[in-house]
Amino acid sequence: MPREIITFQCSECKNRNYTSTKNKKTTTGRLEMKKFCPYCRKHHAHRETK
């Protein structure tokens, strides 16, 4: 399967909050999204982790 489950980690508090899927063949780099962190209670950048 080309799609894999990835986890997003908050750049401020380092908690892993969100999961998603991505196509490994077309998107080789790490994703970064601005999402709401329930622990910080603010919007921060969330980066893809291993």
Order of alpha helices (4+ residues) and beta strands (2+ residues): beta-beta-beta-beta
